[in-house]
Amino acid sequence: MRTSKIRRKTKETDVMGSLTIEGKGDYRIDTGAKFFDHLLSSFSRHGRFDLEVNTAGDNEHHIVEDVAIALGEAFREALGDKRGIRRFGSAIVPMDDILILTAIDIGGRGYCVNGVKFRRKKIEGLSSEMVAHFLTTFAGEFKINLHTMVLGGKNEHHKAEALFKSLGLSLREACGIVGEGIPSTKGVL
């Protein structure tokens, strides 16, 4: 079973918990930001990752950023040399009026193209720019290519939630074991 501990302690935050890739979608999330907790819970449930995250911090920006760093590190650690993984994953998720596409390559290079933009500065109390910052930081730390886009719709809450659901689904697919070797012509990821 591929698991890892989540741990990041700085002068600004203290993030700890655990990740199990072959999980059931069980989660215990407490970051101090309720809507961010909801997004991470949706990510866990739909990706079927068991995820525990407990965070204390001085402000929203530092909390979201350090959770993204710690979660990216945890996935990288849990996947090890990435032997046998599918490597690529994608998902299209509808949520009422919203339709979101997310595509991932666990290729060892961090890059994020985020086509999900928000009209409001806050969604359920969370600064909407923190959603984009989470994605960019997570992709960079995990060393994945992450592409997202809105295919339709306007509801801001549903947009953010569908985005995290599609992130979980596409990661679940990309992390899946389908063979034995390293899925790269280079021999490493």
PyMOL commands that set and color helices and strands:
alter all, ss='L'
color gray80, all
select helices_A, chain A and resi 34-47+60-79+129-142+156-175
alter helices_A, ss='H'
color red, helices_A
select strands_A, chain A and resi 3-9+13-20+27-30+50-57+88-95+98-105+111-115+122-123+126-127+145-152
alter strands_A, ss='S'
color yellow, strands_A
deselect
rebuild
show_as cartoon
